[in-house]
Amino acid sequence: MYKLSSTRISIQHIQYHINCFGSFCGYREVKDNIDLTKIVDVDYLSENPGCCSCDVGRSVLQIMDINEKQYLMHLEEEKAKSVAVIIQAAIEENTLREARNLSARQKII
C-alpha cells in the first residue's frame, strides 16, 4: 500500500517469513515515508522467487534516495509500471515547484 502526496510518498507493506517447508512463520510490517526531493532513482523489478514465497507473481519498485537507502514497494504486476510513472511524475512536479519557489524568493531579494 502506498500514499503519494505533493511532497512525499508513504509506503507500507508486510514481509512474510516462510520456512523451507513453505509454512508461514511470521511477518514484519514495514512503513517508510520518503521525501520526494530525496529520491534519485526509481527502478521496476519483476520477480518470481519460486514456490515457497508469498511474492509469486509480484513486481517490485525499488526506490533509491540520496543516501543510497533502498525502499521496496511490492505491487501486482499490472500496476507496477503505472505506479512507477506516477511516482516519477510526482518527483518531477515537486522539483519544478521547488525551482519556481526558489526563483520567486530570489526576485523578492
N, C-alpha and C positions, 0 to 999 in steps of 0.2 A: 504494500500500500504506500502511496506517496501523495504529498500535497505540495503544489507549486504556488508560491506567491510571487509578487513582483521583485522580491529581494532574496528569497531563499527557497530551497527545496528541503522538505522533511521526508525522510524515508523511514518506514517501519516494516520489518519483516521478521519472520520466525525461522530459525535454522533448526531443523530436526536432526537428532542424532540417531543413526541407525547402526546396529551392530552388524557383525559379519554374517549373521544368520538372517538378516533382513527384518529384525524386530525393532520396534520403536523403543528407545531407551533414554528419552529426554529431549528437551529443546532449549533454545536460547532465543529470547526476544531482543532484537536489535533496533534501536531508534537513533537516527542521526539527523541533525539539522546542518545544512551546508549553505553558506553564504554564496550567492551566485557570482560575486566578484572574486571568489577564491578558486572557482573551478577552472582548470586549464585544459581538461580533456574529457570527452565522453565517448566510450567505446561500446560497441554492441558485440556480445559474445553469444554464440549458440552452444548449448551443451546437452549431452546425452550421457550422463555418468554411468548408466547401467541399471541392472535390475534391482539393486539394493539401495536405491536412493529415492527420496521424495521429490527430487528435482527433475525427474524424467519428463521430457517434452517442454522444458522451460528454456527461456533465454535470459541472459543476464546483461544489464547495463552496468558498465564499470565506469565510475566517475573518479577522476583524479583531481586533487586540489593542489594549490601552490606549494604545500608542504610535502607533496608526494604521498599523501594518505589516500588510500583507495576505499571507495564506498561501493557496495554492490546492491543492485536492485534486481530481484528475481521476478520475472514477468512471464505471462503467457506469450508464446512465440509470435502470435499475430499482433500483439500490442506493442512489443518491444521496439520495433523500428519507429513507429509513430511517436512513442513516448520520447525516444532519443531526439527526434526532430523538434518536438515541443520544448524539451529542455534546452537544446542548442538555441532555439529562437528566443527563449526567455533570457538566456545568458547574453545574447547579442543586444536585445532590447534594453537590458539593465546596463550594459556597457555604454550604449548610446545615451541613455538617460543620465548617467553619471557624467559623461562628456559634456552634455548640454548644461547640466548644473554647474560644472566647473567653469565653462565658458561664461555663463551668466554671472557667476561670482567674480570672475576676472574683470568683467565690464563695470561692475559696481565699484571696484577698487580703482 
